[in-house]
Amino acid sequence: MQTGPVMGSPRLVATDLDGTALRSDGTVSPRTAAAFALVENAGATLVFVTGRPPRWMHTVAGVVHHRGLAICANGALVYDLHTEQIVKSHLMHSDVLEEVVRRLREKVPELAFSVEYEGGFAHESDFRLGGWDSREVAALSVGMATLISRPCAKLLALHPRMDPDILQAMVCELVGDLVTPTHSSGRALIEMSALGVTKASALAELAEAQEIKPADVIAFGDMPNDLPMLQWAGVSYAVANAHAEVLAAVDHVTAANNDDGVARVLEELYA
């Protein structure tokens, strides 16, 4: 077995999960799982860089046999896949949350809010849950005072009708001096992290600790929350189903997530 990365191949592979490496049903295909193994067998570092909270990472951790680290919540949390524990946090504090909610609610009163903590999730009663949360945590409905009473990894704001790109621009204008807003779904759902915290900031910190330069990193993504990471990495790929802004920003485009686009590239680099 090789003890270092294949000659000429990246030392670190950073990939988003939903919409990028995972299929639309949230599963990891056998081909993609095998491609992840190629990366590790070559001695390179594989990092999942996702908007997902750690509580959604158990299945993915199993696919990679609980090896390595994941950057979760758009850079706010670093998660050890072996122990399934958070090892580093970049949180927003209550005073910041209070001011952000105040500004947004004043200008966009129809917004409903939820919060991703280090160890759980809570939401206002009128926040429309989607995906796994609609089945698993619907009971965690609380008032605003409770919602923002402790530090959190992500503050989420949902509008019932707006275009997500328009809402993103509005949120950036209103609170971009306090938090880092982004979005990663087809819904008008804005995800806010602590100021300056992005997928790129957490990935850069992890890479520096391993003495890996951006030029030795390849990154894959599909949505605006991936843009900082894609712009930081030495080589960037979008999957064919990516957001138009992402497709315009990357070096290369591969096949769609449902067609194993990430795996196709990794097979060429590490087979």
Contacts in CASP RR format, 6 or more apart in sequence:
PFRMAT RR
TARGET T0000
AUTHOR 0000-0000-0000
METHOD contacts of the structure
MODEL  1
MQTGPVMGSPRLVATDLDGTALRSDGTVSPRTAAAFALVENAGATLVFVT
GRPPRWMHTVAGVVHHRGLAICANGALVYDLHTEQIVKSHLMHSDVLEEV
VRRLREKVPELAFSVEYEGGFAHESDFRLGGWDSREVAALSVGMATLISR
PCAKLLALHPRMDPDILQAMVCELVGDLVTPTHSSGRALIEMSALGVTKA
SALAELAEAQEIKPADVIAFGDMPNDLPMLQWAGVSYAVANAHAEVLAAV
DHVTAANNDDGVARVLEELYA
1 41 0 8 1.000
2 41 0 8 1.000
2 42 0 8 1.000
2 43 0 8 1.000
3 43 0 8 1.000
4 42 0 8 1.000
4 43 0 8 1.000
4 44 0 8 1.000
5 11 0 8 1.000
5 42 0 8 1.000
5 43 0 8 1.000
5 44 0 8 1.000
6 42 0 8 1.000
6 44 0 8 1.000
6 269 0 8 1.000
6 270 0 8 1.000
9 42 0 8 1.000
9 44 0 8 1.000
9 269 0 8 1.000
9 270 0 8 1.000
10 44 0 8 1.000
10 216 0 8 1.000
10 217 0 8 1.000
10 218 0 8 1.000
10 235 0 8 1.000
10 269 0 8 1.000
11 44 0 8 1.000
11 45 0 8 1.000
11 212 0 8 1.000
11 216 0 8 1.000
11 217 0 8 1.000
12 44 0 8 1.000
12 45 0 8 1.000
12 46 0 8 1.000
12 47 0 8 1.000
12 207 0 8 1.000
12 210 0 8 1.000
12 212 0 8 1.000
12 216 0 8 1.000
12 217 0 8 1.000
12 218 0 8 1.000
13 39 0 8 1.000
13 44 0 8 1.000
13 45 0 8 1.000
13 46 0 8 1.000
13 47 0 8 1.000
13 217 0 8 1.000
13 218 0 8 1.000
13 219 0 8 1.000
13 220 0 8 1.000
13 266 0 8 1.000
14 47 0 8 1.000
14 49 0 8 1.000
14 199 0 8 1.000
14 203 0 8 1.000
14 217 0 8 1.000
14 218 0 8 1.000
14 219 0 8 1.000
14 220 0 8 1.000
14 229 0 8 1.000
14 233 0 8 1.000
15 21 0 8 1.000
15 46 0 8 1.000
15 47 0 8 1.000
15 48 0 8 1.000
15 49 0 8 1.000
15 219 0 8 1.000
15 220 0 8 1.000
15 221 0 8 1.000
15 262 0 8 1.000
16 48 0 8 1.000
16 49 0 8 1.000
16 50 0 8 1.000
16 51 0 8 1.000
16 199 0 8 1.000
16 220 0 8 1.000
16 221 0 8 1.000
16 222 0 8 1.000
16 223 0 8 1.000
16 226 0 8 1.000
16 229 0 8 1.000
17 48 0 8 1.000
17 50 0 8 1.000
17 51 0 8 1.000
17 52 0 8 1.000
17 60 0 8 1.000
18 26 0 8 1.000
18 50 0 8 1.000
18 51 0 8 1.000
18 52 0 8 1.000
18 184 0 8 1.000
19 221 0 8 1.000
19 222 0 8 1.000
19 223 0 8 1.000
19 239 0 8 1.000
19 241 0 8 1.000
19 257 0 8 1.000
20 220 0 8 1.000
20 221 0 8 1.000
20 222 0 8 1.000
20 226 0 8 1.000
20 239 0 8 1.000
20 242 0 8 1.000
20 257 0 8 1.000
20 262 0 8 1.000
21 28 0 8 1.000
21 32 0 8 1.000
21 48 0 8 1.000
21 220 0 8 1.000
21 257 0 8 1.000
21 262 0 8 1.000
22 28 0 8 1.000
22 32 0 8 1.000
22 60 0 8 1.000
22 257 0 8 1.000
23 29 0 8 1.000
23 257 0 8 1.000
23 258 0 8 1.000
24 257 0 8 1.000
24 258 0 8 1.000
28 36 0 8 1.000
28 59 0 8 1.000
28 60 0 8 1.000
28 63 0 8 1.000
29 260 0 8 1.000
29 263 0 8 1.000
31 260 0 8 1.000
31 263 0 8 1.000
32 260 0 8 1.000
32 262 0 8 1.000
32 263 0 8 1.000
33 63 0 8 1.000
33 64 0 8 1.000
34 263 0 8 1.000
35 260 0 8 1.000
35 262 0 8 1.000
35 263 0 8 1.000
35 266 0 8 1.000
35 267 0 8 1.000
35 270 0 8 1.000
36 46 0 8 1.000
36 63 0 8 1.000
36 64 0 8 1.000
36 266 0 8 1.000
38 266 0 8 1.000
38 267 0 8 1.000
38 270 0 8 1.000
38 271 0 8 1.000
39 45 0 8 1.000
39 46 0 8 1.000
39 266 0 8 1.000
39 270 0 8 1.000
40 46 0 8 1.000
40 64 0 8 1.000
40 67 0 8 1.000
41 270 0 8 1.000
42 270 0 8 1.000
44 270 0 8 1.000
45 68 0 8 1.000
45 210 0 8 1.000
45 212 0 8 1.000
46 64 0 8 1.000
46 68 0 8 1.000
47 68 0 8 1.000
47 69 0 8 1.000
47 70 0 8 1.000
47 71 0 8 1.000
47 203 0 8 1.000
47 206 0 8 1.000
48 57 0 8 1.000
48 60 0 8 1.000
48 70 0 8 1.000
48 71 0 8 1.000
49 70 0 8 1.000
49 71 0 8 1.000
49 75 0 8 1.000
49 199 0 8 1.000
49 202 0 8 1.000
49 203 0 8 1.000
49 219 0 8 1.000
49 226 0 8 1.000
49 229 0 8 1.000
50 57 0 8 1.000
50 70 0 8 1.000
50 71 0 8 1.000
50 72 0 8 1.000
50 74 0 8 1.000
51 72 0 8 1.000
51 73 0 8 1.000
51 74 0 8 1.000
51 75 0 8 1.000
51 184 0 8 1.000
51 191 0 8 1.000
51 199 0 8 1.000
51 225 0 8 1.000
52 72 0 8 1.000
52 73 0 8 1.000
53 72 0 8 1.000
53 73 0 8 1.000
53 77 0 8 1.000
53 116 0 8 1.000
53 120 0 8 1.000
53 121 0 8 1.000
53 153 0 8 1.000
53 154 0 8 1.000
54 70 0 8 1.000
54 72 0 8 1.000
54 73 0 8 1.000
54 77 0 8 1.000
54 79 0 8 1.000
54 84 0 8 1.000
54 86 0 8 1.000
54 119 0 8 1.000
55 119 0 8 1.000
55 120 0 8 1.000
55 121 0 8 1.000
56 132 0 8 1.000
57 70 0 8 1.000
57 72 0 8 1.000
57 79 0 8 1.000
57 81 0 8 1.000
57 84 0 8 1.000
58 84 0 8 1.000
60 70 0 8 1.000
60 81 0 8 1.000
61 70 0 8 1.000
61 81 0 8 1.000
61 84 0 8 1.000
62 81 0 8 1.000
64 81 0 8 1.000
66 81 0 8 1.000
66 82 0 8 1.000
66 84 0 8 1.000
67 81 0 8 1.000
67 82 0 8 1.000
68 80 0 8 1.000
68 81 0 8 1.000
68 82 0 8 1.000
69 78 0 8 1.000
69 79 0 8 1.000
69 80 0 8 1.000
69 81 0 8 1.000
69 87 0 8 1.000
69 206 0 8 1.000
70 78 0 8 1.000
70 79 0 8 1.000
70 81 0 8 1.000
71 77 0 8 1.000
71 78 0 8 1.000
71 79 0 8 1.000
71 199 0 8 1.000
71 202 0 8 1.000
71 203 0 8 1.000
71 206 0 8 1.000
72 78 0 8 1.000
72 79 0 8 1.000
72 153 0 8 1.000
73 116 0 8 1.000
73 153 0 8 1.000
73 154 0 8 1.000
73 193 0 8 1.000
74 154 0 8 1.000
74 180 0 8 1.000
74 182 0 8 1.000
74 184 0 8 1.000
74 191 0 8 1.000
74 193 0 8 1.000
74 197 0 8 1.000
74 198 0 8 1.000
74 199 0 8 1.000
74 225 0 8 1.000
75 90 0 8 1.000
75 193 0 8 1.000
75 197 0 8 1.000
75 198 0 8 1.000
75 199 0 8 1.000
75 201 0 8 1.000
75 202 0 8 1.000
75 203 0 8 1.000
76 89 0 8 1.000
76 90 0 8 1.000
76 91 0 8 1.000
76 153 0 8 1.000
76 154 0 8 1.000
76 193 0 8 1.000
76 194 0 8 1.000
76 197 0 8 1.000
76 202 0 8 1.000
77 86 0 8 1.000
77 88 0 8 1.000
77 89 0 8 1.000
77 90 0 8 1.000
77 118 0 8 1.000
77 153 0 8 1.000
78 86 0 8 1.000
78 87 0 8 1.000
78 88 0 8 1.000
78 89 0 8 1.000
78 202 0 8 1.000
78 206 0 8 1.000
79 85 0 8 1.000
79 86 0 8 1.000
79 87 0 8 1.000
80 86 0 8 1.000
80 87 0 8 1.000
86 118 0 8 1.000
86 119 0 8 1.000
89 118 0 8 1.000
89 153 0 8 1.000
90 153 0 8 1.000
90 193 0 8 1.000
90 194 0 8 1.000
90 197 0 8 1.000
90 201 0 8 1.000
90 202 0 8 1.000
91 118 0 8 1.000
91 151 0 8 1.000
91 152 0 8 1.000
91 153 0 8 1.000
91 194 0 8 1.000
92 151 0 8 1.000
92 152 0 8 1.000
92 153 0 8 1.000
92 155 0 8 1.000
92 179 0 8 1.000
92 192 0 8 1.000
92 193 0 8 1.000
92 194 0 8 1.000
93 151 0 8 1.000
94 148 0 8 1.000
94 149 0 8 1.000
94 150 0 8 1.000
94 151 0 8 1.000
96 178 0 8 1.000
96 179 0 8 1.000
96 194 0 8 1.000
97 115 0 8 1.000
97 148 0 8 1.000
97 152 0 8 1.000
97 155 0 8 1.000
98 148 0 8 1.000
99 175 0 8 1.000
99 178 0 8 1.000
100 155 0 8 1.000
100 175 0 8 1.000
100 178 0 8 1.000
100 179 0 8 1.000
100 192 0 8 1.000
101 113 0 8 1.000
101 144 0 8 1.000
101 148 0 8 1.000
101 155 0 8 1.000
103 174 0 8 1.000
103 175 0 8 1.000
104 111 0 8 1.000
104 157 0 8 1.000
104 171 0 8 1.000
104 174 0 8 1.000
104 175 0 8 1.000
105 111 0 8 1.000
107 170 0 8 1.000
107 174 0 8 1.000
108 157 0 8 1.000
108 159 0 8 1.000
108 167 0 8 1.000
108 170 0 8 1.000
108 174 0 8 1.000
110 159 0 8 1.000
110 160 0 8 1.000
110 161 0 8 1.000
111 157 0 8 1.000
111 158 0 8 1.000
111 159 0 8 1.000
112 123 0 8 1.000
112 124 0 8 1.000
112 126 0 8 1.000
112 127 0 8 1.000
112 128 0 8 1.000
112 157 0 8 1.000
112 158 0 8 1.000
113 123 0 8 1.000
113 124 0 8 1.000
113 127 0 8 1.000
113 144 0 8 1.000
113 147 0 8 1.000
113 155 0 8 1.000
113 156 0 8 1.000
113 157 0 8 1.000
113 158 0 8 1.000
114 121 0 8 1.000
114 122 0 8 1.000
114 123 0 8 1.000
114 124 0 8 1.000
114 127 0 8 1.000
114 147 0 8 1.000
114 155 0 8 1.000
114 156 0 8 1.000
114 158 0 8 1.000
115 121 0 8 1.000
115 122 0 8 1.000
115 123 0 8 1.000
115 147 0 8 1.000
115 148 0 8 1.000
115 152 0 8 1.000
115 154 0 8 1.000
115 155 0 8 1.000
115 156 0 8 1.000
116 152 0 8 1.000
116 153 0 8 1.000
116 154 0 8 1.000
116 155 0 8 1.000
116 156 0 8 1.000
117 150 0 8 1.000
117 151 0 8 1.000
117 152 0 8 1.000
117 153 0 8 1.000
118 151 0 8 1.000
118 152 0 8 1.000
118 153 0 8 1.000
120 137 0 8 1.000
120 140 0 8 1.000
121 133 0 8 1.000
121 137 0 8 1.000
121 140 0 8 1.000
122 140 0 8 1.000
122 141 0 8 1.000
122 142 0 8 1.000
122 146 0 8 1.000
122 147 0 8 1.000
123 129 0 8 1.000
123 133 0 8 1.000
123 137 0 8 1.000
123 140 0 8 1.000
123 141 0 8 1.000
123 142 0 8 1.000
123 147 0 8 1.000
124 141 0 8 1.000
124 142 0 8 1.000
124 143 0 8 1.000
124 144 0 8 1.000
124 147 0 8 1.000
125 141 0 8 1.000
125 143 0 8 1.000
127 141 0 8 1.000
127 156 0 8 1.000
127 158 0 8 1.000
128 158 0 8 1.000
128 160 0 8 1.000
129 137 0 8 1.000
129 138 0 8 1.000
148 155 0 8 1.000
153 193 0 8 1.000
154 191 0 8 1.000
154 192 0 8 1.000
154 193 0 8 1.000
155 179 0 8 1.000
155 191 0 8 1.000
155 192 0 8 1.000
156 189 0 8 1.000
156 190 0 8 1.000
156 191 0 8 1.000
156 192 0 8 1.000
157 167 0 8 1.000
157 171 0 8 1.000
157 189 0 8 1.000
157 190 0 8 1.000
157 192 0 8 1.000
158 187 0 8 1.000
158 188 0 8 1.000
158 189 0 8 1.000
158 190 0 8 1.000
159 167 0 8 1.000
159 188 0 8 1.000
160 188 0 8 1.000
161 188 0 8 1.000
162 188 0 8 1.000
163 188 0 8 1.000
164 183 0 8 1.000
164 185 0 8 1.000
164 186 0 8 1.000
164 187 0 8 1.000
164 188 0 8 1.000
164 189 0 8 1.000
164 190 0 8 1.000
165 183 0 8 1.000
165 224 0 8 1.000
165 245 0 8 1.000
167 183 0 8 1.000
167 188 0 8 1.000
167 190 0 8 1.000
168 181 0 8 1.000
168 182 0 8 1.000
168 183 0 8 1.000
168 190 0 8 1.000
168 224 0 8 1.000
171 181 0 8 1.000
171 190 0 8 1.000
171 192 0 8 1.000
172 181 0 8 1.000
175 181 0 8 1.000
175 192 0 8 1.000
176 195 0 8 1.000
177 195 0 8 1.000
178 195 0 8 1.000
179 192 0 8 1.000
179 193 0 8 1.000
179 194 0 8 1.000
179 195 0 8 1.000
180 192 0 8 1.000
180 193 0 8 1.000
180 194 0 8 1.000
180 195 0 8 1.000
180 196 0 8 1.000
180 197 0 8 1.000
180 198 0 8 1.000
181 190 0 8 1.000
181 191 0 8 1.000
181 192 0 8 1.000
182 190 0 8 1.000
182 191 0 8 1.000
182 192 0 8 1.000
182 193 0 8 1.000
182 198 0 8 1.000
182 224 0 8 1.000
182 225 0 8 1.000
182 227 0 8 1.000
183 189 0 8 1.000
183 190 0 8 1.000
183 191 0 8 1.000
183 223 0 8 1.000
183 224 0 8 1.000
183 225 0 8 1.000
184 191 0 8 1.000
184 223 0 8 1.000
184 224 0 8 1.000
184 225 0 8 1.000
184 226 0 8 1.000
185 223 0 8 1.000
191 225 0 8 1.000
198 225 0 8 1.000
198 228 0 8 1.000
198 229 0 8 1.000
199 225 0 8 1.000
199 226 0 8 1.000
199 228 0 8 1.000
199 229 0 8 1.000
200 228 0 8 1.000
200 229 0 8 1.000
200 231 0 8 1.000
200 232 0 8 1.000
201 228 0 8 1.000
203 217 0 8 1.000
203 219 0 8 1.000
203 229 0 8 1.000
203 232 0 8 1.000
203 233 0 8 1.000
204 214 0 8 1.000
204 232 0 8 1.000
207 213 0 8 1.000
207 214 0 8 1.000
207 217 0 8 1.000
214 232 0 8 1.000
214 233 0 8 1.000
214 234 0 8 1.000
215 234 0 8 1.000
216 234 0 8 1.000
217 232 0 8 1.000
217 233 0 8 1.000
217 234 0 8 1.000
217 235 0 8 1.000
218 233 0 8 1.000
218 234 0 8 1.000
218 235 0 8 1.000
218 236 0 8 1.000
218 237 0 8 1.000
218 265 0 8 1.000
218 269 0 8 1.000
219 226 0 8 1.000
219 229 0 8 1.000
219 230 0 8 1.000
219 232 0 8 1.000
219 233 0 8 1.000
219 234 0 8 1.000
219 235 0 8 1.000
219 236 0 8 1.000
219 237 0 8 1.000
220 236 0 8 1.000
220 237 0 8 1.000
220 238 0 8 1.000
220 239 0 8 1.000
220 254 0 8 1.000
220 262 0 8 1.000
220 265 0 8 1.000
221 229 0 8 1.000
221 230 0 8 1.000
221 237 0 8 1.000
221 238 0 8 1.000
221 239 0 8 1.000
221 242 0 8 1.000
221 246 0 8 1.000
221 250 0 8 1.000
222 238 0 8 1.000
222 239 0 8 1.000
222 241 0 8 1.000
222 242 0 8 1.000
222 243 0 8 1.000
222 246 0 8 1.000
222 257 0 8 1.000
223 242 0 8 1.000
223 243 0 8 1.000
223 246 0 8 1.000
224 243 0 8 1.000
224 245 0 8 1.000
224 246 0 8 1.000
226 246 0 8 1.000
227 245 0 8 1.000
227 246 0 8 1.000
227 249 0 8 1.000
230 236 0 8 1.000
230 237 0 8 1.000
230 238 0 8 1.000
230 246 0 8 1.000
230 249 0 8 1.000
230 250 0 8 1.000
231 249 0 8 1.000
234 251 0 8 1.000
235 251 0 8 1.000
235 252 0 8 1.000
236 249 0 8 1.000
236 250 0 8 1.000
236 251 0 8 1.000
236 252 0 8 1.000
237 250 0 8 1.000
237 251 0 8 1.000
237 252 0 8 1.000
237 253 0 8 1.000
237 254 0 8 1.000
237 262 0 8 1.000
237 265 0 8 1.000
238 246 0 8 1.000
238 247 0 8 1.000
238 249 0 8 1.000
238 250 0 8 1.000
238 252 0 8 1.000
238 253 0 8 1.000
238 254 0 8 1.000
239 253 0 8 1.000
239 254 0 8 1.000
239 255 0 8 1.000
239 256 0 8 1.000
239 257 0 8 1.000
239 261 0 8 1.000
239 262 0 8 1.000
240 253 0 8 1.000
240 254 0 8 1.000
240 255 0 8 1.000
240 256 0 8 1.000
240 259 0 8 1.000
240 261 0 8 1.000
241 256 0 8 1.000
241 257 0 8 1.000
241 258 0 8 1.000
242 250 0 8 1.000
242 253 0 8 1.000
247 253 0 8 1.000
252 265 0 8 1.000
254 261 0 8 1.000
254 262 0 8 1.000
254 264 0 8 1.000
254 265 0 8 1.000
255 261 0 8 1.000
255 264 0 8 1.000
END
